[in-house]
Amino acid sequence: MHISAHKAGLALGGVLGGWHVVWSFLVAIGMGQWLLDFIFRLHMIHPVYTVGPFDIAMAMPLVVVTAGIGYIFGYAFAWCWNRMHRR
């Protein structure tokens, strides 16, 4: 089965970018620290990090960079898959 490298990149980039849009939204509404503490405690880790105030100038590059990294990894996965499953 052939996988479109571009579509795989867009899919993974969209997921990672979207996840960071949600994180940025949670920070903006003041729920970021609560979520971080909750996740750490579920893993039996004592929270030591603090979430800073929301900054749109940092949130935008966060989303763009993670979406770009997701695209690269999705593209690379599909490329490798297609090379290993040639007909």
OpenMM code with the backbone's topology and positions (N, CA, C; nanometers):
from openmm import Vec3, app, unit

residues = "MET HIS ILE SER ALA HIS LYS ALA GLY LEU ALA LEU GLY GLY VAL LEU GLY GLY TRP HIS VAL VAL TRP SER PHE LEU VAL ALA ILE GLY MET GLY GLN TRP LEU LEU ASP PHE ILE PHE ARG LEU HIS MET ILE HIS PRO VAL TYR THR VAL GLY PRO PHE ASP ILE ALA MET ALA MET PRO LEU VAL VAL VAL THR ALA GLY ILE GLY TYR ILE PHE GLY TYR ALA PHE ALA TRP CYS TRP ASN ARG MET HIS ARG ARG".split()
positions = [
    Vec3(0.0840, -0.1169, 0.0000),
    Vec3(0.0000, 0.0000, 0.0000),
    Vec3(0.0891, 0.1240, 0.0000),
    Vec3(0.0646, 0.2143, -0.0916),
    Vec3(0.1412, 0.3381, -0.1042),
    Vec3(0.0800, 0.4464, -0.0139),
    Vec3(0.1652, 0.5192, 0.0567),
    Vec3(0.1206, 0.6298, 0.1408),
    Vec3(0.1712, 0.7588, 0.0781),
    Vec3(0.0848, 0.8558, 0.0624),
    Vec3(0.1264, 0.9862, 0.0132),
    Vec3(0.2087, 1.0553, 0.1210),
    Vec3(0.3350, 1.0839, 0.0888),
    Vec3(0.4236, 1.1468, 0.1874),
    Vec3(0.3711, 1.2853, 0.2258),
    Vec3(0.3216, 1.3593, 0.1293),
    Vec3(0.2696, 1.4933, 0.1571),
    Vec3(0.1476, 1.4864, 0.2495),
    Vec3(0.0562, 1.3953, 0.2208),
    Vec3(-0.0632, 1.3820, 0.3054),
    Vec3(-0.0280, 1.3333, 0.4457),
    Vec3(0.0676, 1.2411, 0.4558),
    Vec3(0.1105, 1.1932, 0.5876),
    Vec3(0.1747, 1.3071, 0.6659),
    Vec3(0.2543, 1.3884, 0.5981),
    Vec3(0.3149, 1.5042, 0.6636),
    Vec3(0.2105, 1.6026, 0.7105),
    Vec3(0.1123, 1.6288, 0.6261),
    Vec3(0.0056, 1.7212, 0.6658),
    Vec3(-0.0747, 1.6667, 0.7838),
    Vec3(-0.1006, 1.5369, 0.7828),
    Vec3(-0.1790, 1.4764, 0.8910),
    Vec3(-0.1056, 1.4865, 1.0239),
    Vec3(0.0204, 1.4447, 1.0275),
    Vec3(0.0945, 1.4489, 1.1531),
    Vec3(0.1240, 1.5933, 1.1941),
    Vec3(0.1544, 1.6776, 1.0975),
    Vec3(0.1755, 1.8189, 1.1278),
    Vec3(0.0501, 1.8835, 1.1844),
    Vec3(-0.0648, 1.8470, 1.1296),
    Vec3(-0.1916, 1.8994, 1.1805),
    Vec3(-0.2210, 1.8534, 1.3214),
    Vec3(-0.1915, 1.7276, 1.3491),
    Vec3(-0.2156, 1.6747, 1.4840),
    Vec3(-0.1248, 1.7441, 1.5858),
    Vec3(0.0040, 1.7516, 1.5556),
    Vec3(0.0959, 1.8144, 1.6503),
    Vec3(0.0700, 1.9641, 1.6640),
    Vec3(0.0453, 2.0313, 1.5528),
    Vec3(0.0129, 2.1731, 1.5591),
    Vec3(-0.1161, 2.1970, 1.6351),
    Vec3(-0.2169, 2.1153, 1.6076),
    Vec3(-0.3455, 2.1273, 1.6770),
    Vec3(-0.3331, 2.1029, 1.8259),
    Vec3(-0.2517, 2.0045, 1.8626),
    Vec3(-0.2295, 1.9751, 2.0040),
    Vec3(-0.1711, 2.0976, 2.0742),
    Vec3(-0.0804, 2.1670, 2.0083),
    Vec3(-0.0186, 2.2849, 2.0693),
    Vec3(-0.1098, 2.4072, 2.0652),
    Vec3(-0.2037, 2.4109, 1.9727),
    Vec3(-0.3067, 2.5152, 1.9774),
    Vec3(-0.3919, 2.4951, 2.1023),
    Vec3(-0.4286, 2.3701, 2.1297),
    Vec3(-0.5071, 2.3384, 2.2496),
    Vec3(-0.4278, 2.3751, 2.3748),
    Vec3(-0.2986, 2.3385, 2.3794),
    Vec3(-0.2154, 2.3729, 2.4951),
    Vec3(-0.2108, 2.5250, 2.5133),
    Vec3(-0.1902, 2.5995, 2.4052),
    Vec3(-0.1850, 2.7456, 2.4138),
    Vec3(-0.3173, 2.8020, 2.4657),
    Vec3(-0.4273, 2.7455, 2.4207),
    Vec3(-0.5585, 2.7887, 2.4684),
    Vec3(-0.5735, 2.7624, 2.6177),
    Vec3(-0.5301, 2.6442, 2.6626),
    Vec3(-0.5388, 2.6112, 2.8048),
    Vec3(-0.4545, 2.7066, 2.8894),
    Vec3(-0.3369, 2.7427, 2.8395),
    Vec3(-0.2541, 2.8395, 2.9111),
    Vec3(-0.3243, 2.9745, 2.9143),
    Vec3(-0.3839, 3.0146, 2.8024),
    Vec3(-0.4508, 3.1449, 2.7931),
    Vec3(-0.5683, 3.1562, 2.8905),
    Vec3(-0.6390, 3.0460, 2.9135),
    Vec3(-0.7546, 3.0528, 3.0049),
    Vec3(-0.7178, 3.0151, 3.1481),
    Vec3(-0.5891, 2.9932, 3.1731),
    Vec3(-0.5438, 2.9663, 3.3093),
    Vec3(-0.5516, 2.8225, 3.3536),
    Vec3(-0.5685, 2.7287, 3.2611),
    Vec3(-0.5806, 2.5868, 3.2974),
    Vec3(-0.4512, 2.5080, 3.2727),
    Vec3(-0.3498, 2.5721, 3.2179),
    Vec3(-0.2255, 2.5021, 3.1845),
    Vec3(-0.1558, 2.4437, 3.3060),
    Vec3(-0.1438, 2.5220, 3.4122),
    Vec3(-0.0747, 2.4738, 3.5323),
    Vec3(-0.1494, 2.3569, 3.5946),
    Vec3(-0.2815, 2.3660, 3.6012),
    Vec3(-0.3606, 2.2575, 3.6582),
    Vec3(-0.3390, 2.1286, 3.5788),
    Vec3(-0.3422, 2.1380, 3.4456),
    Vec3(-0.3250, 2.0195, 3.3624),
    Vec3(-0.1853, 1.9605, 3.3784),
    Vec3(-0.0843, 2.0462, 3.3790),
    Vec3(0.0529, 1.9986, 3.3961),
    Vec3(0.0691, 1.9275, 3.5305),
    Vec3(0.0179, 1.9881, 3.6367),
    Vec3(0.0250, 1.9243, 3.7693),
    Vec3(-0.0490, 1.7903, 3.7706),
    Vec3(-0.1657, 1.7861, 3.7094),
    Vec3(-0.2458, 1.6635, 3.7047),
    Vec3(-0.1715, 1.5515, 3.6314),
    Vec3(-0.1159, 1.5832, 3.5151),
    Vec3(-0.0439, 1.4821, 3.4358),
    Vec3(0.0774, 1.4308, 3.5129),
    Vec3(0.1541, 1.5234, 3.5730),
    Vec3(0.2707, 1.4795, 3.6506),
    Vec3(0.2288, 1.3886, 3.7656),
    Vec3(0.1265, 1.4264, 3.8374),
    Vec3(0.0839, 1.3452, 3.9519),
    Vec3(0.0341, 1.2071, 3.9084),
    Vec3(-0.0289, 1.1997, 3.7924),
    Vec3(-0.0697, 1.0680, 3.7418),
    Vec3(0.0504, 0.9766, 3.7207),
    Vec3(0.1649, 1.0372, 3.6887),
    Vec3(0.2871, 0.9607, 3.6646),
    Vec3(0.3740, 0.9506, 3.7899),
    Vec3(0.3146, 0.9887, 3.9039),
    Vec3(0.3850, 0.9851, 4.0326),
    Vec3(0.5110, 1.0708, 4.0311),
    Vec3(0.5025, 1.1854, 3.9654),
    Vec3(0.6119, 1.2824, 3.9598),
    Vec3(0.5671, 1.4062, 4.0362),
    Vec3(0.6541, 1.4577, 4.1212),
    Vec3(0.6233, 1.5814, 4.1935),
    Vec3(0.6446, 1.6992, 4.0984),
    Vec3(0.5394, 1.7776, 4.0739),
    Vec3(0.5519, 1.8894, 3.9801),
    Vec3(0.6535, 1.9926, 4.0286),
    Vec3(0.7463, 2.0271, 3.9417),
    Vec3(0.8473, 2.1281, 3.9742),
    Vec3(0.8452, 2.2442, 3.8753),
    Vec3(0.7674, 2.2322, 3.7699),
    Vec3(0.7629, 2.3359, 3.6674),
    Vec3(0.6437, 2.4270, 3.6890),
    Vec3(0.6589, 2.5511, 3.6504),
    Vec3(0.5465, 2.6443, 3.6551),
    Vec3(0.5201, 2.6965, 3.5145),
    Vec3(0.3952, 2.7089, 3.4832),
    Vec3(0.3536, 2.7595, 3.3525),
    Vec3(0.3496, 2.9113, 3.3621),
    Vec3(0.4171, 2.9768, 3.2694),
    Vec3(0.4201, 3.1224, 3.2683),
    Vec3(0.2927, 3.1803, 3.2098),
    Vec3(0.2853, 3.3114, 3.2065),
    Vec3(0.1677, 3.3762, 3.1499),
    Vec3(0.1604, 3.3540, 2.9990),
    Vec3(0.0396, 3.3572, 2.9458),
    Vec3(0.0205, 3.3375, 2.8026),
    Vec3(0.0851, 3.4523, 2.7262),
    Vec3(0.1553, 3.4166, 2.6179),
    Vec3(0.2209, 3.5148, 2.5318),
    Vec3(0.1984, 3.4724, 2.3875),
    Vec3(0.1167, 3.5473, 2.3165),
    Vec3(0.0841, 3.5124, 2.1773),
    Vec3(0.2091, 3.5109, 2.0900),
    Vec3(0.3072, 3.5957, 2.1233),
    Vec3(0.4315, 3.5998, 2.0451),
    Vec3(0.5123, 3.4714, 2.0600),
    Vec3(0.4900, 3.3950, 2.1659),
    Vec3(0.5556, 3.2652, 2.1815),
    Vec3(0.4642, 3.1508, 2.1388),
    Vec3(0.3341, 3.1693, 2.1510),
    Vec3(0.2398, 3.0633, 2.1152),
    Vec3(0.2405, 3.0381, 1.9644),
    Vec3(0.2478, 3.1445, 1.8859),
    Vec3(0.2441, 3.1267, 1.7394),
    Vec3(0.3645, 3.0472, 1.6879),
    Vec3(0.4891, 3.0820, 1.7268),
    Vec3(0.6008, 2.9986, 1.6808),
    Vec3(0.5951, 2.8564, 1.7359),
    Vec3(0.5420, 2.8385, 1.8575),
    Vec3(0.5273, 2.7041, 1.9133),
    Vec3(0.4432, 2.6174, 1.8204),
    Vec3(0.3306, 2.6694, 1.7761),
    Vec3(0.2407, 2.5949, 1.6884),
    Vec3(0.3058, 2.5707, 1.5525),
    Vec3(0.3678, 2.6736, 1.4956),
    Vec3(0.4292, 2.6616, 1.3628),
    Vec3(0.5456, 2.5624, 1.3644),
    Vec3(0.6322, 2.5723, 1.4649),
    Vec3(0.7487, 2.4826, 1.4720),
    Vec3(0.7051, 2.3377, 1.4926),
    Vec3(0.6112, 2.3145, 1.5843),
    Vec3(0.5686, 2.1762, 1.6075),
    Vec3(0.4940, 2.1196, 1.4871),
    Vec3(0.4169, 2.2021, 1.4188),
    Vec3(0.3500, 2.1548, 1.2975),
    Vec3(0.4531, 2.1219, 1.1901),
    Vec3(0.5560, 2.2043, 1.1784),
    Vec3(0.6625, 2.1780, 1.0815),
    Vec3(0.7381, 2.0503, 1.1123),
    Vec3(0.7695, 2.0296, 1.2385),
    Vec3(0.8376, 1.9060, 1.2793),
    Vec3(0.7479, 1.7858, 1.2527),
    Vec3(0.6191, 1.7990, 1.2821),
    Vec3(0.5248, 1.6910, 1.2528),
    Vec3(0.5195, 1.6597, 1.1047),
    Vec3(0.5205, 1.7642, 1.0219),
    Vec3(0.5193, 1.7419, 0.8769),
    Vec3(0.6434, 1.6641, 0.8341),
    Vec3(0.7587, 1.7043, 0.8844),
    Vec3(0.8843, 1.6374, 0.8475),
    Vec3(0.8811, 1.4902, 0.8883),
    Vec3(0.8375, 1.4625, 1.0106),
    Vec3(0.8330, 1.3237, 1.0575),
    Vec3(0.7286, 1.2417, 0.9813),
    Vec3(0.6125, 1.3000, 0.9529),
    Vec3(0.5112, 1.2296, 0.8751),
    Vec3(0.5587, 1.1997, 0.7344),
    Vec3(0.6222, 1.2969, 0.6726),
    Vec3(0.6766, 1.2798, 0.5375),
    Vec3(0.7839, 1.1709, 0.5380),
    Vec3(0.8751, 1.1781, 0.6351),
    Vec3(0.9833, 1.0797, 0.6437),
    Vec3(0.9286, 0.9387, 0.6668),
    Vec3(0.8279, 0.9256, 0.7530),
    Vec3(0.7684, 0.7946, 0.7768),
    Vec3(0.7104, 0.7378, 0.6481),
    Vec3(0.6326, 0.8190, 0.5762),
    Vec3(0.5700, 0.7712, 0.4524),
    Vec3(0.6751, 0.7366, 0.3483),
    Vec3(0.7795, 0.8172, 0.3405),
    Vec3(0.8862, 0.7900, 0.2435),
    Vec3(0.9522, 0.6557, 0.2746),
    Vec3(0.9846, 0.6336, 0.4032),
    Vec3(1.0453, 0.5058, 0.4434),
    Vec3(0.9504, 0.3893, 0.4175),
    Vec3(0.8242, 0.4076, 0.4516),
    Vec3(0.7244, 0.3035, 0.4296),
    Vec3(0.7180, 0.2656, 0.2815),
    Vec3(0.7109, 0.3653, 0.1970),
    Vec3(0.7005, 0.3402, 0.0533),
    Vec3(0.8259, 0.2726, -0.0010),
    Vec3(0.9431, 0.3070, 0.0517),
    Vec3(1.0672, 0.2432, 0.0070),
    Vec3(1.0724, 0.0964, 0.0500),
    Vec3(1.0203, 0.0662, 0.1685),
    Vec3(1.0262, -0.0702, 0.2200),
    Vec3(0.9160, -0.1586, 0.1616),
    Vec3(0.8119, -0.0994, 0.1055),
    Vec3(0.6994, -0.1771, 0.0546),
    Vec3(0.6793, -0.1558, -0.0943),
    Vec3(0.7876, -0.1564, -0.1663),
    Vec3(0.7772, -0.1423, -0.3119),
    Vec3(0.7162, -0.2672, -0.3720),
    Vec3(0.6488, -0.2472, -0.4828),
    Vec3(0.5872, -0.3621, -0.5497),
    Vec3(0.6793, -0.4217, -0.6506),
] * unit.nanometer
topology = app.Topology()
chain = topology.addChain("A")
for resn in residues:
    res = topology.addResidue(resn, chain)
    for name in ("N", "CA", "C"):
        topology.addAtom(name, app.Element.getBySymbol(name[0]), res)
